[in-house]
Amino acid sequence: MGSDSTWTVSRVDDEAYAAALAAADVDPPIEQSLAWHAVVEADPQRRDLGRYLISSGGRPRAAATVTRLVTHRVPFLWVRHGPVWFTTPDAHEEAAAVAALCEALHEADPQAIHVRMDVRADVPGAQPPTGMITYDHTVVIDTAVPGASSRSEEDVTQTVLSRFKSRGRRDVRKAVRESGLECADETQRAAEDFSEYHALMSETADRDGFVPWPVSFY
């Protein structure tokens, strides 16, 4: 499928990318944010291919941060949780934008076998991934507690639990009671020294058959 000439794709620097997101009042997924660059650079199998703006009629409509990966010796590009649309496209607009983006990325990296990205419509040429984890729904719970540093742990816990639905509160309390575990926020301790947590992760990896990142990654 050829790209629609009214759609253009341009590679931009970090400042222009951030400005476009801010102008559209869009808060992108973390994988489409500038902060994700550090994560990509920490993995020798990945390379940051840059940031792109997708425009129609000279007006930015979407943004994309692109990562180059090599899996099983196959190089491909990943627009993880993107493109980030500034306004919801119809099926024709999305198909035209995807075609333009793929054309631009092919020029940027001709060796890439395919491009992986999120699409809403039945875009021509798109195929579903061979393996994926699906969820019935996503639950977002606000865990920010004003003045948490000066409040007791029990008070903070009760505040967070109050934001659950009644069944959720019951399930959490039941799980904690029956497991005999103690729940604690160890973010600060882990930030100071992650080695203890990494050792636990390595033990879990040996048991369950996966390979954790080196401690420096975390």
Disulfide bonds with the S-S distance in Angstrom:
none
